[in-house]
């Protein structure tokens, strides 16, 4: 019996979080729509955690000192100058963070020769006091110096600012691309979000800045053989609000090896706010008002197939979800197709302040998202010991049987100490063999729940029979460890401290995931119970 029913708990791969909690991270099994909701919610919080970690790393120790090893000179005799490694590395990390947000490879590296070329581009522009991709040769500048600068100007994103800027700030200006001269193509953005990007070079002279983004040997999209469907900004899934301002245009670059960029006249974009239900439509021939915008561009800025759209007066805040649906596309075999994705905005700064490394806060967030863990008027109260009734309610929700339990609320209680609001939960648990009470006709509603109490619920739900000696209440933690339901580290923690609502969340999250019974296949807890 024990060996037939031994399970492999399949925990969703929240690898960074799981390593903190010492829970094994393995594959996900999707079995039905409910489990898909669990996976989506878990993936969303995992992505937020990853973005937050990357964001903090990007901010940590950012260099604020003098940026030059050798200062440039925009008066004769001209000198290109040389930027220190620290500001170059800050810019590189920011670029890779930006690419990470768009689900692109974030392993772009600096090329010294490109740094030199980009620096010369800013020198020529600085001397001319004009931002140009085709600068004139300044009077008194040698042809060799000018040729390097002209090459850099032709192959770089360029920026000018009337205020003190930085390489990092200018990268975000490239990503913005909301000005009237840039919004049609968002070309600066597309070069930074080029899937083929491997190398970059940065330069800065006075108020002029450059990021060299392509050349003969690197970053050529037509030579790229990597796999991608599209590149969107903002990227799908969790996305930080501070990386997308209200006036920024949305954009999606479609892989022209998959999608026909000659057939664009039927393209239509629907942008739906999933919280308010409002829908913005974008298509060719529509009259746009205010800051609304729509365009399809097939010029060679990175990926040569880009759709840009911007609603009027939209305000992106923490917790909002937007669904993007693009229809009227054709693949290169002539078949009509479409693209759909969602963006879930979140406040990365606020997310960081909520980070509680020592408890299961993230699991509480996931379970709360699924209406399985609702907290109290004082929040999640993860540091408080739960009562037996609180633990049972959590468990009934966990197996998806709250509606059935509430339907029993008007029945006579099997125990004398159950409050009216909890009667259905306890009745359901008793009728389905999940609880036997504490004796003397009492359930023990107000008694503090112990770790072995909750583990007993879990063991019974997973099919282990304490009446048949599969396990015992008194040794349920040890039995849970032997059946690989909890890790050795979690066992040690539960054994040596008070059992908290935090622990209810941690154990519940593990039990919620798909399980696999030998030779039977994947099923949910509720399915395993036969409920």
Secondary structure, DSSP 8 states (H G I E B T S, - for coil): -TTTT-EEE-----HHHHHHHT---------SHHHHHHHHHHHHHHHHHHHHHHHHHHHTT---S--EEE--BSSSS-B--EE-HHHHHHHHHHHHHHHHHTT-----EE-HHHHHHHHHHHHHHHHHTS--SS----TT--HHHHHHHHHHHHTEEEEE-SS---HHHHHHHHHH--STTTTTT-HHHHHHT-TT--EEEEEEETTEEEEE---SSS--GGG-----SEEEES-SEEEEGGGS-TT--EEEEE-TTTB-TT--TT-EEEEEETTT--EEEEETT----TT-EEEEE-SSSSSS-EEEEE-SS----TT-EEEEEEEEEEBTTS-EEEEEEEEEEE-HHHHHHT--TTTTHHHHHHHHHTTS---BTTB--TTS--BHHHHHHHHHHHTT-HHHHHTTTTS--SSSS--GGGHHHHHHHHHTTS---SBTTB--TTSB--HHHHHHHHHHHTT--GGGTS--GGGHHHHHHHTTSS-HHHHHHHHTS---HHHHHHHHHHHHS-EEETTTEEE-HHHHHT-
